[in-house]
Amino acid sequence: MRTRSIDILILGVLAGLGACDSDVPAGTTATTSATSGPDSDSSSEAGTSGEAGTSSSTSDAVPTSGDPSWGSSSSSSSSGDVPPDDCQAPLPSPPSCEPIPEACGNGTAIAGASDAFVYRTALTAEDVWFLGHRVGCPQALYRVSKRGGDAQWIREVPVLVDFEGDDAALYIVEQTEDPLIMKVSARVDGEETVIGETHAHPADNSYWNTALTRTLAGVVTYDDLGPIRPSFAHLTPTKLVLLADKVEGKSLGSAPAYDGERLFFTWNDPPFDEDGSGPLHGALVRLSGGAQTVLAGDASTRIDPSVAVDADFVYFATGDPSKVYGVQPAPMNVSRVAKTGGPVTPLFPAMDIGIDQVLVDGDEVFFHQAPAGIFAVPKTGGTPRHVWHGVEIERRGLHLDAHDLYFSVRVAQGDIPPPGHDFIVRVARTAVVP
């Protein structure tokens, strides 16, 4: 299961948008060795352009109703004609998580609307960004202050692949007319600039996307849903720098962590067990200068950010992740190992839970228990503290800053819920669920 891409597909159906399967290149798999690594002297950029290009947007203000892109064939709605100015109006700040207040748990709703869907989040220094749309409108990118308030419509994103942020910029990956090329842009202070491209390797992957993840050293691209011989690149507001290309291994099992010098991620072998419920036999590896070192052999593996790093250690989910895929799991926990290698130390005894995301900051490791729980545990180990819990919801994405955690929730109402059942939620990092 690849929840991030499935979420986007569902949203595309809801908005009458989204990429279709014919946009995805097909091919066969092959393996060769990595040609470069994060410690190499190469400064090449992935794609045909790795430097800042032309600006494609000049303001974060709500546009006028004369936006020429509204109603075009690539972004028309299947739900009827809605005036462009209505589609681009701000989403009023929600007073609560109605119709099910418990969906927010002990957190605060900071975005959502009775006539809208909201999806997935990214953080910059002051704002939470999210994907969403009103009923009858194309999917769009929105921005809301971390402190709350009305969410501002930014622009339509009919061919969005992924987006992620750091304190310097919001980064956006979009399809191009060439199904083998994706465009990467950076948005800073209302200016959006193309900084590079990513290219598919159709001989290596039968399905390919460029995904983004926020790491200790900034935002990194990786191959999502095309995990054979993946490539990795580091993003800044002005360029896209290739870290490693066509890395040889089994099947990419996690989003990568990056410390500015080395990449850390997991491999799956085989990709899935016999009934297809989840990947098995994970290995946590360090990629440095093109060379791989196995750091642990019991790393939980999935295309999720289940690996994180700080100055000295790698933190990763361990055990069988089947519960994330709807199957009763073997016990799971979070462990750490020195980035230079050595013994693996569990941070708490394994529990019957499904862990699908790990974040680290300050003195604590935060992890998400599927489907609706967030915990924190000291980096040195101890008893996990229950930070957040929701009911009857599906949680998507988890980000943190120095004070709070941010994520989106959907009130569980079937595969395609009605509007007004999605929220962006903020909860204090220090929170405790009784």
C-alpha positions in Angstrom: 0.0 0.0 0.0 1.2 3.5 -0.8 -1.2 5.8 1.1 0.2 9.1 -0.1 -0.4 8.3 -3.8 -3.8 6.7 -3.1 -4.9 9.8 -1.2 -4.0 12.0 -4.1 -5.8 9.6 -6.5 -9.0 9.8 -4.3 -8.8 13.6 -4.2 -8.4 13.7 -7.9 -11.6 11.7 -8.3 -13.4 14.0 -5.8 -12.3 17.1 -7.7 -12.8 15.7 -11.2 -9.0 15.9 -11.6 -5.8 13.9 -11.2 -3.4 11.9 -13.3 -4.6 8.8 -15.0 -2.6 5.6 -15.4 -1.8 6.4 -19.0 0.4 9.2 -17.7 2.7 6.6 -16.0 5.6 5.1 -18.0 5.8 1.3 -18.1 9.0 -0.7 -18.3 10.9 -3.6 -16.9 13.3 -3.9 -14.0 17.1 -4.1 -14.0 19.9 -3.5 -11.6 23.3 -1.8 -11.8 25.5 -0.1 -9.2 25.0 3.5 -8.0 26.8 6.0 -10.0 27.1 8.7 -7.4 26.5 9.4 -3.7 26.1 12.2 -1.2 29.8 12.1 -0.3 31.0 12.3 -3.9 32.4 15.5 -5.4 29.8 15.6 -8.1 27.6 18.7 -8.1 25.4 17.6 -11.0 21.7 18.3 -10.8 19.1 15.7 -11.6 17.2 16.3 -14.8 18.0 18.7 -17.6 17.9 21.8 -15.4 19.1 22.1 -11.8 19.2 25.8 -11.5 16.5 28.3 -10.8 14.4 29.0 -13.9 11.5 31.3 -14.7 8.9 32.4 -12.1 5.5 30.9 -12.6 3.6 32.8 -9.9 4.2 36.2 -8.4 1.8 36.6 -5.5 0.1 34.7 -2.7 -2.9 37.0 -2.7 -6.2 35.5 -3.7 -6.5 36.0 -7.5 -9.3 37.7 -9.2 -12.1 35.8 -11.0 -10.4 36.3 -14.3 -7.9 33.5 -13.7 -7.6 32.0 -17.2 -6.7 28.6 -15.9 -10.1 28.0 -14.3 -12.4 25.9 -16.5 -9.6 24.7 -18.7 -9.7 21.1 -19.8 -6.9 20.1 -17.4 -8.7 21.5 -14.3 -12.4 21.5 -15.0 -14.7 20.1 -12.4 -17.1 17.2 -12.8 -19.5 18.7 -10.2 -20.9 21.6 -12.2 -20.0 25.2 -12.9 -18.8 27.1 -9.9 -17.7 30.8 -10.3 -13.9 31.1 -10.1 -14.1 33.7 -7.4 -16.0 31.2 -5.2 -13.4 28.5 -5.8 -10.7 30.9 -4.9 -12.3 32.4 -1.7 -10.6 31.7 1.6 -11.7 28.7 3.7 -13.0 30.2 7.0 -11.2 29.0 10.1 -13.2 26.1 11.6 -14.5 26.5 15.2 -14.3 22.8 15.9 -14.1 19.3 14.3 -17.8 19.0 13.8 -19.6 16.7 12.8 -17.4 14.5 15.1 -15.6 16.7 17.6 -13.6 13.7 18.8 -11.9 13.6 15.4 -9.5 16.3 16.6 -8.9 14.5 19.9 -6.9 16.8 22.2 -5.8 18.9 19.2 -7.1 22.1 17.7 -8.7 22.4 14.2 -6.9 25.1 12.2 -8.3 24.5 8.7 -11.4 22.9 7.2 -14.8 24.0 5.8 -18.3 22.5 5.5 -18.2 22.7 1.7 -14.6 21.6 1.3 -12.1 18.7 1.4 -8.6 19.2 2.9 -5.7 16.9 2.3 -2.2 16.4 3.5 0.2 19.0 4.9 3.6 20.7 4.6 5.3 23.2 6.8 7.3 26.3 6.1 8.6 28.7 8.8 5.3 30.4 9.5 2.6 28.5 7.6 0.9 25.2 7.1 0.3 24.3 3.4 -2.3 21.8 2.3 -4.0 20.3 -0.7 -7.7 20.8 -0.9 -10.8 21.9 -2.9 -14.3 23.1 -2.5 -17.2 21.0 -3.9 -17.4 21.6 -7.6 -13.9 23.2 -7.8 -10.5 22.0 -9.0 -7.9 20.8 -6.5 -5.7 23.6 -5.2 -2.9 24.5 -2.9 -3.9 26.4 0.3 -1.9 28.2 3.0 -2.9 28.9 6.6 -0.9 30.5 9.5 0.4 28.0 12.0 -1.6 29.9 14.6 -4.9 29.5 12.6 -7.2 31.8 10.8 -8.7 31.7 7.3 -6.9 29.5 4.8 -5.9 31.3 1.6 -6.3 29.8 -1.8 -2.9 29.9 -3.6 -3.3 28.3 -7.0 -4.7 25.2 -8.8 -2.5 22.1 -9.0 -4.2 19.8 -11.5 -1.0 17.8 -12.2 0.4 17.8 -8.6 2.6 14.8 -7.7 3.8 15.9 -4.3 4.7 18.9 -2.2 6.8 19.4 1.0 8.4 22.4 2.8 11.3 23.5 5.0 11.8 26.8 6.7 13.2 28.3 3.5 10.6 27.3 0.8 7.7 25.2 -0.3 8.7 22.6 -2.9 6.2 21.3 -5.5 6.5 18.4 -7.9 4.2 18.4 -11.0 3.8 16.4 -14.1 4.8 17.8 -17.5 3.7 17.0 -21.0 6.4 14.3 -21.1 5.4 11.4 -18.8 9.1 10.7 -18.2 9.8 14.1 -16.8 8.5 15.9 -13.7 9.0 19.6 -12.9 10.3 20.7 -9.4 9.5 24.2 -8.2 10.3 26.3 -5.1 8.0 28.9 -3.7 9.5 31.7 -1.6 7.7 34.9 -0.5 5.0 34.4 -3.2 7.4 33.8 -6.0 7.4 30.3 -7.6 10.4 29.3 -9.6 11.3 26.1 -11.5 14.5 24.8 -10.0 14.9 21.5 -11.9 13.5 18.3 -13.3 13.4 14.6 -12.3 13.6 12.0 -15.0 12.1 8.4 -15.0 14.2 5.4 -15.8 11.6 3.3 -17.6 13.9 0.3 -17.9 14.1 0.1 -14.1 10.5 0.8 -12.9 7.1 -0.1 -14.1 5.5 2.7 -12.1 7.3 6.0 -11.2 6.6 9.1 -9.1 8.9 11.6 -7.5 8.1 12.0 -3.9 9.4 14.5 -1.4 10.3 14.1 2.3 11.6 16.6 4.9 14.9 15.5 6.6 17.4 16.8 9.1 19.3 18.6 6.2 16.3 19.8 4.2 13.9 18.4 1.6 15.0 15.3 -0.5 13.4 13.7 -3.5 13.1 10.0 -3.9 11.3 7.5 -6.2 7.9 6.6 -4.8 6.0 3.7 -6.4 9.1 3.1 -8.5 11.4 1.7 -5.9 13.8 -0.3 -8.1 17.2 1.5 -8.5 15.9 4.7 -6.9 17.4 8.2 -7.3 17.7 10.9 -4.6 18.3 14.6 -4.8 18.5 17.5 -2.3 16.4 20.7 -2.8 17.2 24.3 -2.0 15.2 27.4 -3.1 17.5 27.8 -6.1 18.6 24.3 -7.3 18.1 20.6 -7.2 21.3 18.7 -6.5 21.6 15.0 -7.3 22.8 12.9 -4.3 22.6 9.4 -5.8 21.3 8.0 -9.1 20.0 4.5 -9.9 21.1 3.0 -6.5 21.4 -0.7 -6.6 19.5 -2.7 -4.0 16.3 -4.7 -3.5 13.2 -2.5 -3.3 13.1 0.9 -1.6 11.3 0.4 1.7 11.2 3.9 3.3 11.5 7.5 2.6 15.1 8.5 3.1 16.7 10.4 5.9 19.5 12.8 5.1 22.0 14.5 7.4 23.8 16.6 4.8 26.4 14.0 4.1 24.8 10.6 4.1 21.5 9.0 3.2 19.7 6.5 5.4 16.8 4.3 4.3 15.5 0.7 4.2 15.3 -2.0 1.6 12.6 -4.6 1.2 13.4 -8.2 0.4 11.0 -9.4 -0.9 8.8 -6.4 -1.5 5.7 -8.2 -0.1 4.8 -11.4 1.7 2.8 -14.2 0.1 -0.6 -12.7 0.7 0.5 -9.2 -0.4 -0.3 -7.7 3.1 3.1 -6.0 3.7 6.8 -6.0 3.0 9.1 -8.2 5.0 12.8 -8.7 5.7 13.8 -5.0 5.9 17.4 -3.8 6.1 18.4 -0.3 7.3 21.3 1.0 5.2 23.6 4.0 5.1 24.6 5.3 1.7 27.8 7.3 1.6 30.0 8.1 -1.4 28.2 5.4 -3.4 28.9 2.7 -0.9 26.2 1.0 1.2 26.6 -0.2 4.8 23.9 -2.3 6.5 23.2 -0.8 10.0 20.3 -3.0 11.1 18.5 -6.1 9.8 15.1 -5.7 11.4 14.0 -2.3 10.0 10.3 -2.0 9.3 9.9 -1.2 5.6 7.3 0.8 3.7 7.2 3.9 1.5 6.7 6.1 4.5 9.1 8.3 6.6 9.8 5.5 9.1 13.5 6.5 9.3 14.9 9.7 11.0 18.3 11.0 12.0 19.9 13.5 14.4 23.5 14.4 14.9 24.6 11.0 16.1 21.9 8.3 15.6 19.4 6.8 13.2 15.9 6.1 14.6 13.7 3.6 12.8 10.6 1.5 13.2 11.2 -2.2 13.7 9.0 -5.3 13.4 6.3 -6.4 11.0 4.2 -3.5 9.7 1.3 -5.6 8.7 -1.2 -3.6 10.8 -0.6 -0.6 8.7 -1.8 -2.7 5.8 -4.9 -4.0 7.7 -3.4 -7.3 8.9 -2.7 -8.3 12.5 1.0 -7.5 13.2 3.9 -8.9 15.0 5.0 -6.5 17.7 6.6 -3.3 16.7 8.7 -0.6 18.3 11.3 2.1 17.6 15.0 1.5 17.8 18.2 3.5 17.3 21.7 2.8 16.0 24.7 5.0 15.7 25.1 6.5 12.2 28.6 5.0 12.2 27.2 1.5 13.0 27.1 -0.6 16.2 24.5 -2.3 18.4 20.8 -1.6 17.9 19.0 -0.3 20.9 15.2 -0.5 21.3 13.7 2.6 22.8 10.8 0.7 24.5 9.5 -2.9 24.5 7.8 -4.0 21.4 4.0 -3.6 21.4 1.1 -4.8 19.3 0.9 -1.6 17.3 1.4 -0.4 13.7 4.0 2.3 13.4 4.1 4.1 10.0 6.0 7.3 10.7 9.0 8.4 12.9 10.1 11.9 13.6 12.9 13.1 15.8 13.6 16.5 17.3 15.1 17.9 20.5 15.3 15.2 23.1 12.4 13.1 21.9 11.3 10.7 19.1 7.7 11.0 17.9 5.9 8.2 16.2 2.5 7.6 14.8 0.5 4.5 15.7 -1.9 3.7 12.9 -4.6 4.8 12.5 -5.1 7.5 15.2 -2.4 7.8 17.8 0.8 9.8 18.3 3.4 9.0 20.9 6.7 10.5 22.1 9.6 8.6 23.7 13.0 10.0 25.0 15.8 9.5 22.5 17.6 7.4 25.2 14.6 5.2 25.7 11.8 5.0 28.2 8.0 4.7 28.5 6.2 6.3 25.5 4.0 9.3 26.3 0.6 9.4 24.5 0.6 12.8 22.8 -2.6 12.6 20.7 -5.5 10.3 20.1 -8.5 10.7 17.8 -11.5 8.5 17.1 -13.3 7.5 13.9 -10.7 9.1 11.8 -7.9 8.5 9.4 -4.7 10.5 10.0 -2.6 11.6 7.0 0.9 13.1 7.2 2.7 14.3 10.3 5.0 17.3 10.7 6.5 19.2 13.6 8.1 22.4 14.5 9.7 23.6 17.8 6.3 23.8 19.6 3.6 21.7 17.9 2.7 18.8 15.7 0.5 19.3 12.5 -1.4 16.7 10.5 -4.6 16.2 8.6 -7.5 14.0 9.7 -10.5 12.6 7.8 -13.6 11.6 9.7 -14.2 8.0 8.7 -17.1 7.9 6.3 -16.2 5.3 3.7 -13.8 5.5 0.8 -15.2 8.8 -0.5 -16.4 10.9 2.5 -18.8 13.9 2.2 -17.3 17.4 2.3 -16.7 19.0 5.7 -15.2 15.8 7.2 -11.5 16.8 6.7 -9.4 19.0 9.0 -5.9 20.2 9.6 -5.1 19.7 13.3 -2.4 21.2 15.6 -1.5 19.7 18.9 1.2 20.7 21.3 4.3 18.5 21.4 4.1 18.5 25.2 0.5 17.3 25.3 -0.4 14.2 27.3 -3.5 12.0 26.7 -4.7 10.7 30.1 
